[in-house]
Amino acid sequence: PGARSPDALRQLEFFGSLMALAMRSRSLLNLCLCPSVWMALNNSDGDVRRPFASPGGMGAAQRRLRERKLRHLAMFDVMAVKAVQFLLDADKQDCDASNFADVFDERFATQLSDGSIVDLIPGG
């Protein structure tokens, strides 16, 4: 989504044309894409606005969804998964609002495909 260079846009346009041609001709297109690309294409990852809801009051379906999202994140960044799991278990780490900044020295930012860094929450 952040790929804005002329070369990247040409590549995306070509990929879209290839997929459209396969659909119109009803031909199978044997694409070996990583699972995260397929998930993005068919939006199978659930609600992206709240990726790791707090466990309080969570039902079994929400817990399974959270675990699935953590497995998907692990495809890219195992350390991020460990950090999220640590955050989810903050109460077990004797962490509260008064010492949160001391316990967690993390920035919540990501690098997009165009190379820019974007804060995931205000102030990172």
C-alpha positions, 0 to 999 in steps of 0.5 A: 500500500505504501509503494509509491515509486513508479517502478513499484506501481508498475509492478503492482499494475502488472500483478493486478493485470495478471490476476485479472487475465487469469480470472477472465479466462478462468485459468488457474494461476499457480502463485507461490505467495507467502501466507501473509500476502494471501491473507491481505488479498482476501482480508482473512485476518479479522478486525485490523483496528484492534489486533490484540484485544485485552483478554478481559472478558474475551471469549474463546473465539476472540482468544483464537483470533488473537492467537492466529494474529500472533502466528501471522505476526511471527511470520515477519517478526518473532521479537515483536510477538514476544513483545506483544505477549509480554505486554499482554502479560504486563499484570504478571510482570508487576507493571502498572500505569506508574511504572509502565514507561520504565518497564517497556522501552518500546516504540510502536512504529513500522517501516512501510514498503516505501521506506518511510517510518509510521507511528502505529500510535501517536508519538510511537 
